[in-house]
Amino acid sequence: MDAVAGIRWYHTIELPGGVITPGVYDHRSLAQHLPLPRSLVGQRCLDVGTANGFWAFEMERRGAAEVVAIDLDDPAQRDWQGGTATPAPALQQVLPPTAAGFRVARDALGSQVDRRNLSVYDLSPGLVGQFDFVFAGSVLLHVRDPVGALASIRRVLRGEVLCLEAISLPLTLLLPRIPAATLWPFDESQWWIPNRMGLKRMVQAAGLRVSDAGGPCFQKFGPGNLRPARGRRPTPAWAELWLSIRQKLLTPLGTPSAWVLACQR
């Protein structure tokens, strides 16, 4: 499939004809181990930070009556450490656009998912309505204000939200009962990495009631996993060494993560 070959994929997605997109992440096995309802028949669902749409298509496959997927088409619109002064070509390298891959996958699957160019901060009932089930995967890491992002999700939530996020494994092991987080040390569109309790506390701080939580689990890498380009600032030698060690340790496993299932109070 020529259209697949010309795209840098974030998600590994199975398409008709035996085509599998070479994504940075492969969530196919993880989807079976999360508390994602087996049946979403009749429900209106939202996928926050959809990228190439893996989770949106999965909710549609499970029978959702309607799926709305949101993401930002322009990387410059995202929250960047140090602001948005990074030249456009560099932004494209660090965070390549994902809308084209979404469109290719949606057309191949015959999907009806409605993808909108929208920030999580701008979610409101007047703009998108309300949802019975919301999936937010790897969203909080990329926003300056994770609690504010969760509060925006709460505004459009009438059912449950499932958050799947990267966590700090060392902080989770060292501080299993204390909420804590570390700040991503590079000039990128990445911010706070909590431990498992920190993720749970973020959800509660946004005014949501936690009904279940799990992890650590691992978001496995796919064939498209390549070391991303750094941001506009020079990276200190210690940081490059830390990144190299982290990459070698985590590549066979994937990204340490946790999930939280929550609803309105």
N, C-alpha and C positions, 0 to 999 in steps of 0.2 A: 504494500500500500504506500504509494509515493508520498501522500500527504503526511503520513506518520514519520517518515524518514527525515523530513525537513524541519522537524520541531524538536526543541529541547524540552523534554517531558519532566514534569514534577511527579506525576502519578503513574504507576504501573496499572494499566487498564486492559482487560481482555476485550477485544473487539471481534466481530464476526469474521469468519474465515481463518481462524487460528492466529490472528494478529495480536501481539501483545506489545504495548507501548513501553519503551525503555525508560521508566521513571527513576527519579532520584530515590523515591520510596516505593516499597511494595507492601501495601496494606492488606493484601488479599487474605492472608491467614489470620491477621489480627482482627479483621472484621468479625470473625466467628467467635472471638473471645471477649468482645465488649458487650455491655448491656444495651445493645441496639435492638429494639423490638424485632422479633422475627416477622411480625406482621404489622404493617403501618397502613393497612387498608382503611380508606376513608379519611386519613389524616392529612393535614396541611403541614408541610415540613420546610425547614430552612437549613441551608448549609452555609455557615459563616466561614469566609476564607476558602472558597471552593477550589482555587487553583485549576487543575484540569478536570475536576468534577467527580473524582472517584466516589466520595461519600454521598454526593447528591444522586449519582446514578444508582448507588447501592440502596438508598432509601426509596427511590423510584422502583427498583427491582423488587423491593419488599412490599409493594402495593400502595405506596402513598398516592393520595388523590391528586396532590399538587406538590411540587418541589420548587422552591425559589432558592437560587444560589447567588451569593454576593461575593465580590472581590474587587480589588482596584486594578484596573487595566494598566495604568501608568505607574511604574515603580517610584517615580518622583513624588507621588501623592502619599506614599507610606511614611510612617514615623522613622526618621533616620537619626541616629546619634550624631550630634554635631550639625543638625539641620539638613537642608536639601541642596547644598551647594555642589554636590558631586556631579560631574559632567554626565550628560545623558548616556553616552556610550558606556561609561563605567557602570551606571545603574543597570543597563541592559545585561552586562556581564554578571553582576552580583545577583540580580533578581530578574531573570528573563521573563517577559510577558507570558501569561498562561492562558489568555483568552483564546488564542488560535488553537491550542491543543484541545481546549474544552469544546470548541465548535466542531473540530474533526471527530472527536469521540461522540459527541451528541448526534451528529449526522449519521455516523456509522451504526450507532445503537438504535437509531430511530427514536431518540429520547424527546420528551416534552419539557425537560427541565428549563425553567426560566432564569437565565443568568443575567444579573444586573451589576453594573459598574457602580458600586456603593460601598462606602466605608462603614464599618461596624458602629462607629460613633454616631452615624446618622440614622440608624434604625429607629423607626417610629411607627405606631399603628396607622397613622394617616398616610404614610408612604408605602408600607409593605403589608399592612394588616397584622393579624396575630397568627400564632402557629401552635400546633399541638405538640410538635417535637422539633427541637433544634439541635443540630450537631455543630460543635465548634472545635475544630481540630487544628492544633498548632497555630493558634491565633494569638494567644496572650503573649507569647514570646516576642511577637513582632510589633507590639504596640507599646507606646510610652506609658499609657494609663490602662493597665489590665483590668483593674476594678471598674473603671469607667466604661470599658468595653463590655464587661459583664452586665453592668447596670443598663446599658443600651439593649442588650439581649433580653433582659428582664422585662423591658417595656413592651416587647412584642410577644412575650411568652404567656400562653394560657395552659400549657401542659408541662413537659419535661425538657430539660436541656442536658446534653451529654458533652462534657468538655474532655478532650484528650490533649494533653500538653507534655512537652519536654520538661523533665525535672532534673535537678542536681542529685545524682546518685550518692556522692559523698555526704552532702548535707542530709539526705534522707536516712543514711545509715548512722551518721553521727548524732543527728537530732531527730529521732523518730517521732517525738511527741511535741516538738516545738516548731512553730511556723518560721521559716527562714528562706532567704533568697540571695542569689548572687547576681551581679550585673555583668552582662556579656562584655568582654574586654576589648572588642574590636569595633571599628567605625562602620557599623552595618545597620540594617533594619532589624536588629535583634536587641532585646532589652533584658527583662528580668527572667531568671530561671529559678523557680522556687523548689524547695523540697516537697515531698508529698503533702505534708501538713500545711505548707505554705500555699499550695494550690487550693486545698480545701478551704483555707482561711480566706483567700481571695474571693472565692465563690460566696462564702457567707457574708463577707464585707460588702458585697454588691446587693445584699438584701434577699438572697436566695436561701432556700432550705435544702441542705444536703440530705439526700435519701440513701445514697450508697457511694462508695469510693473504692478504688482498687489500684493495684500496681505495687512495686514497679513492674512495668512490662516494657517491651522494646518495639519501636517502630523500625522494621527491617529496611535496610537499604536495597534499592533495586539496581539494575545494570547501568542506570544513568548517574549513579553517585560519583560525582567528581568533586574535588576540593574546590570550593567557590573562590572567586577572586575577592581580594580584600577591598575595603573602601578607599576613600581618597587619601587618608592619612598614612604615613609610613608605619609599618607594624614593628614594634620593638622586638629585638632578638628573643627575649624571654617568652614573648607571646607566641612567636612562630614556633619555638621549641615546645611550648605547652600544647599548641594546636596540633603539631606533628604527633606528639605522644597520644593525645586524645583521639586523633584520627585512627592511629594504629590499634588502639585498645577497643574502640567502639565499632569500627567498620565491620568486624565479623558478627557483632551482636545487633547493631542498630542504635537508635537514639533512645536513651532511658526516658521513660514516660510514665504518667499516671493518668487515671481518669476519675471524674467526679460526675455523678448523676444528681441533678437538683431540680427543684420546682419552686413555685411561688410560696411564700410563707402564708 
